[in-house]
Amino acid sequence: MLLAAIATSAQAAGSASDAVYTVGSYPVDAHAADAVAAKKAAIADGERAALRSLLKRLVPVTAYPRLRKLQIVKPDALLDGIAVRSERNSTTEYIANLDFSFRPIAVRALLEQENLPFVDTQAPPITLVPVWQSETQPIPGLQNDAWRAAWTNVDIAHALTPIKLEALKPGVHSDTLAALAKGDTTMLRTFATEYAGEERLVVAILVPRPLERKLQVTLVGRDAVGSIAWIKGYRFDAEDPNYAIELAAVVSLGVLEGRWKASGARVQGPLRDPGADAGPATIASASAGAPANGGADDLRLSVEYRNIGEWANISKRLSQVPGVENIDVAGMSGRSARITLRYAEGVDHLAEIAPQHGLAMRQNSGGWVLTAP
């Protein structure tokens, strides 16, 4: 009776986050000698790939190198069920979009056995507004609704950061969008007035630049973690521009999920009960075997400043950058300091967004240097 009660309690505790253990609308495709063999091969390949996708959803970026080494002999042993979204086949081919649902307790047990930290608690839902802002001639083969379509094809319902898509309100002025596309957060209040009552609102602006064969994507607004102003460019192939748009949606969702995982969301440590609450924790403190400071995943920066007042200002701005954590001063003098910190997106991305937070970063022979602009 006691064991049954414990099992029931653990299942109830984990039920609220079980949605993240489904990988929805996953594409599968296989050729074989006949239709039956093609379907069997497509589903088997899909199980393995969907499980890998699920594990990347749950595991912090800092643990990805260890995740890549993980060998899963029988992924079907973790599978709970498969649902068909769409399918078509011929005598030798099977193509489908499937929902793969995995058993939460079994997946948690696998991660705990491998001492991998993971987050399986969903964030509060985000309202996201995909916006196509065309400044020049349209890209051949692309429609203005391609950006929104890309988001509808991403598994936003089962994500760690579930998303509700909203259309662009007609009252939003083009000048407001142009400023937001550049990461100007001062226009957020103006934009948000058109979406009264939305506490967590993010606008995802795609600006196509056909002459450069580039797409610029800006995520700006407020998610479950806090303010976000993130910009990234993608090159596209003129023969298949849709691929870059689909990739941009996948990466953007990954950014939002990564922020949630890095924010101090419920992180399961190694060898914990499936339903146990690890309490507030950061990726650094939950990473198995990672030291508190100076670990393999820490970023090391030099900080240059003119006086102590400027040092205090730089420190304050850096600590307010979403995703930056575990800042530690390894040493300092009157004009410079050596620091380490954790940032899941990596040093290149930190350098990219630094100006949005009143900071500047450059690289020299000794490494990365952080300064005031």
C-alpha positions in Angstrom: 0.0 0.0 0.0 2.8 2.4 0.9 4.6 1.8 -2.5 1.3 2.3 -4.3 0.7 5.6 -2.5 4.2 6.9 -3.3 3.8 6.0 -7.0 0.4 7.7 -7.1 1.8 10.8 -5.5 4.8 11.0 -7.8 2.5 10.6 -10.9 0.2 13.4 -9.7 3.1 15.7 -9.0 4.5 15.3 -12.5 1.2 15.4 -14.4 1.2 19.1 -14.8 4.4 19.0 -16.8 3.7 15.8 -18.8 2.8 17.8 -21.9 6.5 18.5 -22.6 7.0 14.8 -23.1 5.2 14.9 -26.4 7.0 15.9 -29.5 4.2 17.1 -31.8 3.9 17.1 -35.6 7.3 15.4 -36.1 8.0 14.8 -39.9 9.0 11.3 -40.9 9.9 10.0 -44.4 11.3 6.6 -45.6 11.6 4.6 -48.8 11.7 0.8 -48.8 10.9 -2.2 -50.9 7.1 -1.9 -50.1 4.7 0.4 -48.3 4.7 -1.7 -45.0 8.5 -1.7 -44.7 8.6 2.0 -45.5 6.2 2.9 -42.8 8.0 0.7 -40.3 11.3 2.3 -41.1 9.9 5.8 -41.0 8.4 5.3 -37.6 11.5 3.6 -36.2 13.7 6.5 -37.4 11.1 9.0 -36.1 11.1 7.5 -32.6 14.9 7.9 -32.3 14.9 11.5 -33.8 11.9 12.6 -31.8 13.4 11.3 -28.5 16.6 13.2 -29.3 14.5 16.3 -29.9 12.7 15.8 -26.6 16.0 15.4 -24.6 17.4 18.6 -26.1 14.1 20.3 -25.0 14.6 19.2 -21.4 18.3 19.3 -20.9 20.2 22.7 -20.4 22.5 23.7 -23.2 25.5 23.4 -20.9 24.8 19.6 -20.8 24.4 19.1 -24.6 28.0 17.7 -25.0 27.2 14.9 -22.6 23.8 14.4 -24.2 25.4 13.8 -27.6 27.3 10.9 -26.1 24.2 9.2 -24.7 23.4 5.9 -26.4 19.8 4.8 -26.3 19.5 1.2 -27.5 15.7 0.9 -27.4 13.9 4.2 -27.8 10.6 2.4 -28.2 10.9 1.3 -24.6 10.4 5.0 -23.6 7.5 5.5 -26.0 3.9 5.9 -24.7 2.1 6.3 -28.0 2.0 7.7 -31.5 -0.8 9.8 -33.0 -1.0 10.6 -36.8 -1.4 14.3 -37.8 -1.2 13.6 -41.5 0.2 10.8 -43.7 0.5 9.7 -47.3 2.2 6.8 -48.9 3.0 5.0 -52.2 4.1 1.5 -52.9 7.6 2.3 -51.7 7.4 5.5 -49.6 5.8 6.7 -46.4 5.6 10.4 -45.4 3.8 11.6 -42.3 3.6 14.1 -39.5 3.3 12.2 -36.2 3.0 13.0 -32.5 5.4 11.0 -30.4 4.4 10.8 -26.7 7.0 9.5 -24.4 6.6 8.1 -20.9 7.6 10.9 -18.4 8.7 8.6 -15.6 10.8 6.5 -18.0 12.5 9.5 -19.5 13.2 11.1 -16.1 14.7 7.8 -15.0 17.0 7.7 -18.0 18.2 11.3 -17.4 18.7 10.7 -13.7 20.6 7.5 -14.4 22.9 9.4 -16.7 23.2 12.2 -14.1 21.9 14.8 -16.6 20.1 17.9 -15.2 16.7 18.7 -16.9 13.8 21.0 -16.7 10.3 19.6 -17.3 8.1 22.4 -15.9 6.4 24.5 -18.5 6.6 28.3 -18.3 3.5 30.4 -18.2 2.2 30.8 -21.8 3.5 33.5 -24.0 1.5 35.5 -26.6 3.7 35.8 -29.7 2.9 38.0 -32.7 4.8 37.0 -35.9 5.3 40.0 -38.1 6.7 40.0 -41.7 8.2 43.4 -42.3 9.1 43.8 -45.9 11.4 46.7 -46.6 12.3 45.8 -50.2 11.1 43.6 -53.1 9.6 40.3 -52.0 11.6 37.1 -52.1 10.5 34.9 -55.0 8.7 31.8 -53.8 7.8 33.3 -50.4 4.5 34.7 -49.3 4.0 37.2 -46.5 2.3 34.6 -44.4 5.4 32.3 -44.5 6.7 33.5 -41.2 3.4 32.8 -39.4 3.1 29.5 -41.1 6.6 28.5 -39.9 5.5 29.2 -36.3 2.3 27.1 -36.7 4.5 24.2 -37.9 6.7 24.4 -34.8 5.6 22.4 -31.7 4.6 25.4 -29.6 2.0 23.6 -27.6 4.3 21.1 -26.0 7.3 23.4 -25.7 8.8 24.4 -22.3 7.6 27.8 -23.2 4.1 27.2 -24.7 3.0 29.9 -27.1 -0.3 31.4 -28.3 0.0 33.0 -31.7 -1.8 36.3 -32.3 -2.2 38.3 -35.4 -0.7 41.8 -35.8 -3.3 44.4 -34.8 -4.2 46.9 -37.5 -3.6 49.8 -35.1 0.2 49.1 -34.8 2.1 51.8 -36.8 4.8 50.8 -39.2 7.3 53.1 -37.5 6.7 51.2 -34.2 7.5 47.9 -36.0 10.6 49.5 -37.6 11.9 50.5 -34.2 11.2 47.2 -32.6 12.9 45.4 -35.5 16.1 47.2 -34.5 15.7 46.1 -30.9 14.4 49.4 -29.6 12.6 48.4 -26.4 11.3 51.9 -25.8 8.5 51.2 -28.3 7.2 48.2 -26.5 4.7 50.1 -24.4 3.2 51.6 -27.6 3.0 48.2 -29.2 1.5 46.5 -26.0 -1.3 49.0 -25.8 -2.9 47.2 -28.8 -2.8 44.0 -26.8 -4.4 45.1 -23.5 -4.3 42.5 -20.8 -1.4 40.4 -22.3 1.1 40.1 -19.5 3.7 38.2 -21.5 3.9 39.5 -25.0 6.7 39.0 -27.6 6.7 40.2 -31.1 8.8 38.2 -33.6 9.7 40.4 -36.5 11.2 39.0 -39.7 12.8 41.4 -42.1 13.7 39.9 -45.5 16.7 41.4 -47.3 16.7 39.7 -50.8 19.7 41.6 -52.2 21.8 40.3 -49.3 20.1 36.9 -49.3 19.5 37.3 -45.6 16.7 37.3 -43.1 16.8 39.3 -39.9 14.7 38.0 -37.0 14.1 40.1 -33.9 12.4 38.8 -30.7 11.4 41.7 -28.5 9.0 42.0 -25.6 8.5 40.2 -22.4 8.4 36.4 -21.9 8.0 34.4 -18.7 11.6 35.3 -17.7 11.5 39.0 -18.3 12.4 41.5 -21.0 13.9 40.2 -24.2 15.6 42.0 -27.1 17.3 39.4 -29.3 18.4 39.8 -33.0 19.8 37.1 -35.3 20.5 37.0 -39.1 20.0 33.9 -41.3 21.3 33.4 -44.8 18.9 31.8 -47.3 19.2 29.8 -50.4 17.3 31.4 -53.3 16.3 27.9 -54.4 14.7 27.1 -51.0 14.1 30.2 -48.9 11.5 28.5 -46.8 14.1 26.4 -45.1 15.8 29.5 -43.5 12.4 30.7 -42.3 11.5 27.4 -40.7 15.0 27.2 -39.1 14.5 30.8 -37.8 11.3 29.7 -36.1 12.9 26.6 -34.5 15.9 28.6 -33.3 13.7 31.4 -31.9 11.6 28.9 -29.9 14.9 27.3 -28.7 16.0 30.8 -27.4 12.8 31.2 -25.5 13.1 27.7 -24.0 16.8 28.3 -23.2 15.9 31.5 -21.3 13.4 29.6 -19.2 15.9 26.8 -18.5 18.5 29.4 -17.5 16.1 31.4 -15.4 15.9 29.3 -12.3 13.0 27.2 -13.4 12.4 23.9 -11.6 15.6 22.0 -12.5 15.7 18.3 -11.7 19.1 17.3 -10.3 20.7 13.8 -10.6 19.0 10.9 -8.9 15.9 12.7 -7.8 12.4 11.3 -7.5 10.5 12.0 -10.8 7.9 14.2 -9.0 10.3 15.9 -6.6 10.6 19.7 -6.7 14.2 20.7 -6.9 13.2 24.2 -5.9 14.7 27.4 -7.5 18.0 26.6 -9.1 20.1 27.7 -12.0 21.7 25.7 -14.8 25.1 26.1 -13.2 24.1 24.7 -9.9 22.1 21.8 -11.4 24.8 20.7 -13.9 26.3 17.5 -12.6 29.9 17.8 -11.8 30.2 21.5 -12.7 32.1 23.6 -10.1 30.4 26.7 -8.9 33.0 29.0 -10.5 35.6 28.6 -13.2 33.9 25.5 -14.7 34.4 24.3 -18.3 31.3 26.1 -19.4 32.1 29.4 -17.8 32.8 32.5 -19.9 36.0 34.5 -18.9 36.0 38.2 -19.7 38.2 41.2 -18.9 36.4 44.3 -17.9 38.0 47.7 -18.6 36.7 50.9 -16.9 37.9 54.4 -16.1 36.9 54.6 -12.5 35.1 52.6 -9.8 31.8 54.3 -10.6 32.0 53.1 -14.2 32.9 49.6 -12.9 29.8 49.6 -10.7 27.6 50.7 -13.7 29.0 48.0 -16.0 28.5 45.3 -13.3 24.9 46.4 -12.7 24.1 46.4 -16.5 25.7 43.0 -16.9 23.8 41.4 -14.1 20.5 42.6 -15.7 21.2 40.8 -19.0 18.6 38.0 -19.2 20.4 34.6 -19.0 23.6 35.9 -17.4 24.3 34.3 -14.1 27.0 33.3 -11.6 29.1 36.4 -12.1 32.3 36.0 -10.1 35.2 38.5 -9.8 38.5 36.6 -10.1 40.6 39.7 -9.6 40.6 43.5 -10.2 42.7 46.6 -10.2 42.0 50.3 -10.4 41.2 50.1 -14.1 40.4 46.5 -15.0 38.9 43.3 -13.6 38.8 39.6 -14.5 35.4 38.0 -14.2 33.7 34.6 -15.0 30.0 34.1 -15.7 27.5 31.7 -17.1 25.5 32.4 -20.3 23.9 29.5 -22.1 23.9 31.2 -25.5 27.7 31.6 -25.6 30.1 34.4 -25.8 29.4 35.3 -29.5 25.7 35.9 -28.7 26.5 37.8 -25.6 28.7 40.2 -27.7 25.9 40.5 -30.2 23.3 41.7 -27.6 25.7 43.7 -25.4 24.9 47.0 -27.0 21.2 46.5 -26.3 22.1 46.6 -22.6 24.5 49.6 -22.7 27.6 47.5 -22.9 30.3 46.8 -25.5 32.4 43.7 -26.2 35.5 43.3 -28.3 38.0 40.5 -28.9 41.7 40.9 -28.7 44.7 38.6 -28.4 44.0 38.0 -24.8 40.3 37.1 -25.2 37.1 39.0 -24.8 37.0 42.5 -23.3 33.8 44.1 -21.8 33.5 47.9 -21.5 31.0 50.7 -21.4 30.2 52.0 -25.0 
